[in-house]
Amino acid sequence: MKKQNPIIGIVFWSLVSFLTLFPIYWLFVISVKPVVQLFSTPELILTDPYWGNYAKVWGDRLLRSYMLNSVIISTGNAVLCTILGFFACYALSRFKMSGKESIFFWTITNRMAPPAVFLLPLFLLMTQVYAVGEWNLLDTRIGMILVYCTFNLPFAIWTLRPTLDGIPKELDEAAYVDGASSWKVITEVVFPLCRPGLAVTLILTWVFAWNEYLLAATLTNFNARTLTTGLSEYVTTTGTEWGVMATISVFTLIPALIVFGLVQKHIVAGLTFGAVKG
């Protein structure tokens, strides 16, 4: 068999990496330039970075509250969707139910629908149905966590289903023979084996919730406003603060990069777990 020239692969992946990373680098370049230099001749190599935009963003108490909201909402939604998705997939994988494939497909269709379709129903649910007196779920952190479940929970189920199907049912049966309860089988047998898939589901649902803009911009005003929606506040009738917007975008990238770095070893294992059955 003829071996491929490794130079071609190196050049190809170097080009792909450059095309992928250059926009991020250019975003950072814009964030460390003062206003007067933004529309001057572009410089690919930074010579005199300007850190005033970072000081402005970090010193803004409102933006810090937006970042805290993003962290709480994204983390809460990711944990909730991962837990609920795990139990839903366990039921779909282990129990014989009529029409379970139809149920699985129906959950995925919720993910396929565009988010704009759900704006009006979600707004009415949050302001009229799930309301007690003057209190309602609109512009609350718990409200946004539940809203994101509409799209992230079907994704969690779709991601975890192959993981649960890849775990032999004989392990459950052996645990039952040894006298284990259903809860012990789930928590001490199945759950540890699902950790790679759970890690992938957790990180992907977290990133989806962290990056979401449309629902957060529509269903929040101030109390639960997220960092991504804070970008729009710097587009005004008097002009656009490109440097500040780029700085906020860099801040939104940092948590995602940190989380990916911490769980990257589980990502490939989780995505391929259960893909091949012997």
Secondary structure, 3 states (H helix, E strand, C coil): CCCCCHHHHHHHHHHHHHHHHHHHHHHHHHHCCCHHHHCCCCCCCCCCCCCHHHHHHHCCHHHHHHHHHHHHHHHHHHHHHHHHHHHHHHHHHHCCCCCHHHHHHHHHHHHHCCHHHHHHHHHHHHHHHCEECCEECCCCHHHHHHHHHHHHHHHHHHHHHHHHHCCCHHHHHHHHHCCCCHHHHHHHHHHHHCHHHHHHHHHHHHHHHHHCCHHHHHHCCCCCCCHHHHHHHHEECCEECHHHHHHHHHHHHHHHHHHHHHHHHHHHHHHHCCCCCC
